[in-house]
Each structure stands twice: as structure tokens, then as C-alpha cells.
């Protein structure tokens, strides 16, 4: 992903290897550090669940944006498929709201 975002050239193998190794270390160290300071795995799982729930509507509505702004009309889906995309985006938004409220109050 870092290469796709343009942080380095995709053909630069040495840089890709360094980024991969750094990512592995960070993905192991960050949760361990959080656990040392928070100390409650259940709270950490709850925080992770809320963060994932917050991402669902973002994914749904970005998909809608890409469908209408960047997809050539010649290959755009018609009718019920577009409706299904809208329904799924709205359902993800509703479920995110419910999930966040439930986790924070319950």
C-alpha cells in the first residue's frame, strides 16, 4: 500500500523490503505497548471493534463515490445492482451507528 501511495518506486526492491520489515516490527510492537499501558485485553478488543465499525460506512460511501465519479458509464452496473450498492451502504451506516452506541453504553 505504501508503494501504491507513491512513497517509493514500486520497482525499488530494497525500499520495499525495508518498509515491509518496519511494518512487521510496528505491527508487533504497537499492540504490545498498548497492552503494557492499558492492561485490559477486553477494552482493547472493544476499541478495535468500535474502530472497525466506524470504517464500515466509510467503505460503503467511498464505493458509491467511486462508482459515480470514476467508473466509466459503459461498464457501470444498471438497475438492481446499483440499488443493492446503495442499500448495503445505508445498512452499513445504520449498523455502525448501532454497534458504536451499543459498545459504548453496554
Backbone as JSON Lines, residues from 0, in Angstrom:
{"i":0,"aa":"X","n":[0.82,-1.18,0.0],"ca":[0.0,0.0,0.0],"c":[0.87,1.25,0.0]}
{"i":1,"aa":"X","n":[1.94,1.22,0.76],"ca":[2.82,2.39,0.83],"c":[3.4,2.68,-0.55]}
{"i":2,"aa":"X","n":[3.78,1.63,-1.26],"ca":[4.29,1.81,-2.62],"c":[3.23,2.34,-3.56]}
{"i":3,"aa":"X","n":[2.01,1.86,-3.4],"ca":[0.91,2.33,-4.26],"c":[0.58,3.78,-4.01]}
{"i":4,"aa":"X","n":[0.8,4.24,-2.77],"ca":[0.55,5.64,-2.44],"c":[1.66,6.56,-2.94]}
{"i":5,"aa":"X","n":[2.72,5.98,-3.48],"ca":[3.78,6.78,-4.08],"c":[4.9,7.16,-3.15]}
{"i":6,"aa":"X","n":[5.02,6.49,-2.0],"ca":[6.09,6.82,-1.06],"c":[7.46,6.41,-1.61]}
{"i":7,"aa":"X","n":[7.46,5.41,-2.46],"ca":[8.68,4.97,-3.12],"c":[8.3,4.31,-4.44]}
{"i":8,"aa":"X","n":[9.3,4.11,-5.27],"ca":[9.04,3.48,-6.57],"c":[8.74,2.0,-6.37]}
{"i":9,"aa":"X","n":[7.75,1.51,-7.08],"ca":[7.37,0.11,-6.94],"c":[8.49,-0.85,-7.34]}
{"i":10,"aa":"X","n":[9.39,-0.4,-8.16],"ca":[10.48,-1.26,-8.62],"c":[11.67,-1.27,-7.65]}
{"i":11,"aa":"X","n":[11.64,-0.45,-6.61],"ca":[12.74,-0.37,-5.65],"c":[12.57,-1.48,-4.6]}
{"i":12,"aa":"X","n":[13.2,-2.62,-4.87],"ca":[13.04,-3.79,-4.01],"c":[13.61,-3.56,-2.61]}
{"i":13,"aa":"X","n":[14.76,-2.91,-2.52],"ca":[15.38,-2.67,-1.22],"c":[14.48,-1.82,-0.33]}
{"i":14,"aa":"X","n":[13.88,-0.79,-0.89],"ca":[12.98,0.07,-0.1],"c":[11.72,-0.71,0.29]}
{"i":15,"aa":"X","n":[11.2,-1.51,-0.62],"ca":[10.01,-2.31,-0.31],"c":[10.31,-3.27,0.83]}
{"i":16,"aa":"X","n":[11.49,-3.87,0.83],"ca":[11.89,-4.78,1.89],"c":[12.01,-4.04,3.23]}
{"i":17,"aa":"X","n":[12.59,-2.85,3.23],"ca":[12.7,-2.05,4.46],"c":[11.33,-1.67,5.0]}
{"i":18,"aa":"X","n":[10.44,-1.26,4.11],"ca":[9.09,-0.88,4.55],"c":[8.37,-2.1,5.12]}
{"i":19,"aa":"X","n":[8.52,-3.25,4.49],"ca":[7.88,-4.47,4.98],"c":[8.42,-4.85,6.36]}
{"i":20,"aa":"X","n":[9.73,-4.81,6.52],"ca":[10.33,-5.15,7.81],"c":[9.92,-4.16,8.9]}
{"i":21,"aa":"X","n":[9.88,-2.89,8.58],"ca":[9.45,-1.88,9.54],"c":[7.99,-2.09,9.93]}
{"i":22,"aa":"X","n":[7.16,-2.42,8.94],"ca":[5.74,-2.67,9.22],"c":[5.55,-3.86,10.15]}
{"i":23,"aa":"X","n":[6.32,-4.9,9.93],"ca":[6.22,-6.09,10.78],"c":[6.59,-5.74,12.22]}
{"i":24,"aa":"X","n":[7.65,-5.01,12.4],"ca":[8.08,-4.63,13.75],"c":[7.01,-3.75,14.41]}
{"i":25,"aa":"X","n":[6.48,-2.78,13.67],"ca":[5.46,-1.89,14.24],"c":[4.18,-2.65,14.56]}
{"i":26,"aa":"X","n":[3.78,-3.57,13.68],"ca":[2.54,-4.32,13.91],"c":[2.67,-5.28,15.09]}
{"i":27,"aa":"X","n":[3.88,-5.6,15.47],"ca":[4.09,-6.41,16.67],"c":[4.28,-5.55,17.91]}
{"i":28,"aa":"X","n":[4.97,-4.43,17.76],"ca":[5.31,-3.6,18.91],"c":[4.14,-2.75,19.41]}
{"i":29,"aa":"X","n":[3.38,-2.18,18.51],"ca":[2.31,-1.26,18.91],"c":[1.27,-1.96,19.8]}
{"i":30,"aa":"X","n":[0.73,-3.13,19.42],"ca":[-0.22,-3.79,20.34],"c":[0.41,-4.16,21.68]}
{"i":31,"aa":"X","n":[1.67,-4.57,21.66],"ca":[2.35,-4.92,22.91],"c":[2.48,-3.69,23.82]}
{"i":32,"aa":"X","n":[2.81,-2.56,23.23],"ca":[2.93,-1.32,24.01],"c":[1.57,-0.9,24.55]}
{"i":33,"aa":"X","n":[0.53,-1.0,23.7],"ca":[-0.82,-0.69,24.19],"c":[-1.19,-1.58,25.36]}
{"i":34,"aa":"X","n":[-0.87,-2.87,25.26],"ca":[-1.21,-3.79,26.35],"c":[-0.47,-3.43,27.63]}
{"i":35,"aa":"X","n":[0.79,-3.0,27.5],"ca":[1.56,-2.62,28.69],"c":[0.93,-1.42,29.39]}
{"i":36,"aa":"X","n":[0.38,-0.47,28.62],"ca":[-0.18,0.74,29.23],"c":[-1.66,0.59,29.57]}
{"i":37,"aa":"X","n":[-2.42,-0.1,28.74],"ca":[-3.85,-0.27,29.0],"c":[-4.06,-1.44,29.95]}
{"i":38,"aa":"X","n":[-3.49,-2.59,29.63],"ca":[-3.54,-3.75,30.5],"c":[-4.86,-4.5,30.52]}
{"i":39,"aa":"X","n":[-5.82,-4.11,29.7],"ca":[-7.11,-4.77,29.68],"c":[-7.43,-5.23,28.26]}
{"i":40,"aa":"X","n":[-7.24,-6.53,27.98],"ca":[-7.49,-7.03,26.63],"c":[-8.93,-6.82,26.16]}
{"i":41,"aa":"X","n":[-9.89,-6.93,27.07],"ca":[-11.29,-6.75,26.67],"c":[-11.53,-5.32,26.2]}
{"i":42,"aa":"X","n":[-10.97,-4.35,26.89],"ca":[-11.09,-2.96,26.47],"c":[-10.43,-2.74,25.12]}
{"i":43,"aa":"X","n":[-9.28,-3.36,24.91],"ca":[-8.59,-3.22,23.62],"c":[-9.41,-3.82,22.49]}
{"i":44,"aa":"X","n":[-10.05,-4.97,22.73],"ca":[-10.9,-5.58,21.71],"c":[-12.11,-4.68,21.43]}
{"i":45,"aa":"X","n":[-12.67,-4.08,22.47],"ca":[-13.8,-3.16,22.3],"c":[-13.39,-1.96,21.47]}
{"i":46,"aa":"X","n":[-12.24,-1.39,21.75],"ca":[-11.75,-0.25,20.97],"c":[-11.54,-0.65,19.51]}
{"i":47,"aa":"X","n":[-10.99,-1.83,19.29],"ca":[-10.8,-2.32,17.92],"c":[-12.13,-2.52,17.21]}
{"i":48,"aa":"X","n":[-13.12,-3.04,17.91],"ca":[-14.45,-3.23,17.33],"c":[-15.1,-1.92,16.95]}
{"i":49,"aa":"X","n":[-14.97,-0.93,17.81],"ca":[-15.54,0.39,17.5],"c":[-14.83,1.0,16.29]}
{"i":50,"aa":"X","n":[-13.52,0.86,16.23],"ca":[-12.77,1.4,15.1],"c":[-13.19,0.73,13.8]}
{"i":51,"aa":"X","n":[-13.37,-0.58,13.82],"ca":[-13.82,-1.29,12.62],"c":[-15.23,-0.89,12.24]}
{"i":52,"aa":"X","n":[-16.09,-0.72,13.22],"ca":[-17.47,-0.3,12.93],"c":[-17.49,1.09,12.3]}
{"i":53,"aa":"X","n":[-16.6,1.96,12.74],"ca":[-16.54,3.3,12.16],"c":[-16.07,3.28,10.71]}
{"i":54,"aa":"X","n":[-15.31,2.26,10.33],"ca":[-14.8,2.16,8.97],"c":[-15.85,1.66,7.98]}
{"i":55,"aa":"X","n":[-16.85,0.92,8.43],"ca":[-17.83,0.34,7.51],"c":[-18.55,1.37,6.64]}
{"i":56,"aa":"X","n":[-19.13,2.43,7.2],"ca":[-19.79,3.39,6.32],"c":[-18.81,4.13,5.41]}
{"i":57,"aa":"X","n":[-17.59,4.31,5.87],"ca":[-16.59,4.94,5.03],"c":[-16.37,4.08,3.78]}
{"i":58,"aa":"X","n":[-16.22,2.79,3.97],"ca":[-16.04,1.87,2.84],"c":[-17.25,1.91,1.91]}
{"i":59,"aa":"X","n":[-18.44,1.87,2.49],"ca":[-19.66,1.88,1.69],"c":[-19.82,3.14,0.86]}
{"i":60,"aa":"X","n":[-19.61,4.29,1.47],"ca":[-19.85,5.54,0.75],"c":[-18.69,5.9,-0.19]}
{"i":61,"aa":"X","n":[-17.48,5.45,0.11],"ca":[-16.39,5.64,-0.84],"c":[-16.63,4.77,-2.07]}
{"i":62,"aa":"X","n":[-17.19,3.59,-1.88],"ca":[-17.54,2.74,-3.02],"c":[-18.58,3.43,-3.9]}
{"i":63,"aa":"X","n":[-19.57,4.05,-3.28],"ca":[-20.56,4.8,-4.05],"c":[-19.91,5.96,-4.79]}
{"i":64,"aa":"X","n":[-19.02,6.67,-4.13],"ca":[-18.31,7.78,-4.77],"c":[-17.54,7.29,-5.99]}
{"i":65,"aa":"X","n":[-16.79,6.22,-5.81],"ca":[-16.02,5.68,-6.93],"c":[-16.92,5.22,-8.06]}
{"i":66,"aa":"X","n":[-18.06,4.63,-7.72],"ca":[-18.99,4.14,-8.74],"c":[-19.52,5.29,-9.59]}
{"i":67,"aa":"X","n":[-19.85,6.42,-8.97],"ca":[-20.44,7.53,-9.71],"c":[-19.42,8.49,-10.31]}
{"i":68,"aa":"X","n":[-18.23,8.6,-9.72],"ca":[-17.26,9.59,-10.18],"c":[-16.13,9.04,-11.05]}
{"i":69,"aa":"X","n":[-15.79,7.76,-10.88],"ca":[-14.6,7.25,-11.56],"c":[-14.84,6.0,-12.4]}
{"i":70,"aa":"X","n":[-16.04,5.45,-12.4],"ca":[-16.33,4.26,-13.18],"c":[-16.88,4.67,-14.54]}
{"i":71,"aa":"X","n":[-16.28,4.2,-15.61],"ca":[-16.82,4.54,-16.94],"c":[-18.27,4.06,-17.07]}
{"i":72,"aa":"X","n":[-19.12,4.9,-17.63],"ca":[-20.54,4.57,-17.76],"c":[-20.76,3.32,-18.62]}
{"i":73,"aa":"X","n":[-19.83,3.03,-19.5],"ca":[-20.01,1.86,-20.37],"c":[-19.96,0.55,-19.59]}
{"i":74,"aa":"X","n":[-19.32,0.53,-18.43],"ca":[-19.25,-0.7,-17.63],"c":[-19.97,-0.58,-16.29]}
{"i":75,"aa":"X","n":[-20.65,0.55,-16.08],"ca":[-21.37,0.75,-14.81],"c":[-22.55,-0.21,-14.72]}
{"i":76,"aa":"X","n":[-22.76,-0.78,-13.53],"ca":[-23.91,-1.68,-13.37],"c":[-25.21,-0.89,-13.46]}
{"i":77,"aa":"X","n":[-26.24,-1.58,-13.89],"ca":[-27.54,-0.94,-14.06],"c":[-28.51,-1.43,-12.99]}
{"i":78,"aa":"X","n":[-29.55,-0.66,-12.77],"ca":[-30.71,-1.07,-12.01],"c":[-30.48,-1.64,-10.63]}
{"i":79,"aa":"X","n":[-30.83,-2.91,-10.47],"ca":[-30.88,-3.54,-9.15],"c":[-29.51,-3.61,-8.5]}
{"i":80,"aa":"X","n":[-28.45,-3.7,-9.27],"ca":[-27.11,-3.78,-8.68],"c":[-26.73,-2.45,-8.02]}
{"i":81,"aa":"X","n":[-27.08,-1.35,-8.67],"ca":[-26.82,-0.04,-8.08],"c":[-27.68,0.15,-6.83]}
{"i":82,"aa":"X","n":[-28.92,-0.3,-6.9],"ca":[-29.8,-0.23,-5.73],"c":[-29.22,-1.06,-4.58]}
{"i":83,"aa":"X","n":[-28.71,-2.25,-4.89],"ca":[-28.11,-3.1,-3.85],"c":[-26.89,-2.42,-3.24]}
{"i":84,"aa":"X","n":[-26.12,-1.72,-4.05],"ca":[-24.96,-0.99,-3.52],"c":[-25.4,0.1,-2.55]}
{"i":85,"aa":"X","n":[-26.44,0.85,-2.91],"ca":[-26.96,1.88,-2.03],"c":[-27.51,1.28,-0.74]}
{"i":86,"aa":"X","n":[-28.27,0.21,-0.87],"ca":[-28.86,-0.43,0.32],"c":[-27.75,-0.91,1.25]}
{"i":87,"aa":"X","n":[-26.72,-1.55,0.69],"ca":[-25.63,-2.05,1.55],"c":[-24.89,-0.91,2.23]}
{"i":88,"aa":"X","n":[-24.68,0.21,1.54],"ca":[-24.0,1.36,2.15],"c":[-24.84,1.92,3.3]}
{"i":89,"aa":"X","n":[-26.14,2.04,3.09],"ca":[-27.01,2.56,4.15],"c":[-27.08,1.59,5.32]}
{"i":90,"aa":"X","n":[-27.18,0.29,5.04],"ca":[-27.22,-0.71,6.11],"c":[-25.92,-0.67,6.92]}
{"i":91,"aa":"X","n":[-24.79,-0.53,6.24],"ca":[-23.52,-0.43,6.97],"c":[-23.5,0.79,7.87]}
{"i":92,"aa":"X","n":[-24.04,1.91,7.4],"ca":[-24.11,3.11,8.23],"c":[-24.99,2.92,9.44]}
{"i":93,"aa":"X","n":[-26.14,2.3,9.25],"ca":[-27.06,2.05,10.36],"c":[-26.44,1.09,11.36]}
{"i":94,"aa":"X","n":[-25.85,0.01,10.87],"ca":[-25.25,-0.98,11.76],"c":[-24.06,-0.39,12.51]}
{"i":95,"aa":"X","n":[-23.3,0.48,11.86],"ca":[-22.18,1.13,12.54],"c":[-22.71,1.97,13.69]}
{"i":96,"aa":"X","n":[-23.75,2.73,13.43],"ca":[-24.31,3.57,14.49],"c":[-24.77,2.73,15.66]}
{"i":97,"aa":"X","n":[-25.5,1.67,15.37],"ca":[-25.99,0.78,16.43],"c":[-24.82,0.16,17.19]}
{"i":98,"aa":"X","n":[-23.83,-0.33,16.47],"ca":[-22.7,-1.0,17.1],"c":[-21.92,-0.06,18.02]}
{"i":99,"aa":"X","n":[-21.68,1.15,17.55],"ca":[-20.92,2.1,18.36],"c":[-21.7,2.46,19.62]}
{"i":100,"aa":"X","n":[-23.0,2.74,19.47],"ca":[-23.82,3.09,20.64],"c":[-23.87,1.91,21.61]}
{"i":101,"aa":"X","n":[-24.06,0.69,21.09],"ca":[-24.14,-0.49,21.95],"c":[-22.84,-0.73,22.69]}
{"i":102,"aa":"X","n":[-21.71,-0.62,22.0],"ca":[-20.42,-0.89,22.65],"c":[-20.06,0.18,23.66]}
{"i":103,"aa":"X","n":[-20.44,1.41,23.4],"ca":[-20.07,2.5,24.31],"c":[-21.0,2.56,25.54]}
{"i":104,"aa":"X","n":[-22.22,2.07,25.4],"ca":[-23.15,2.14,26.52],"c":[-23.36,0.81,27.2]}
{"i":105,"aa":"X","n":[-23.01,-0.27,26.53],"ca":[-23.39,-1.56,27.05],"c":[-22.36,-2.37,27.69]}
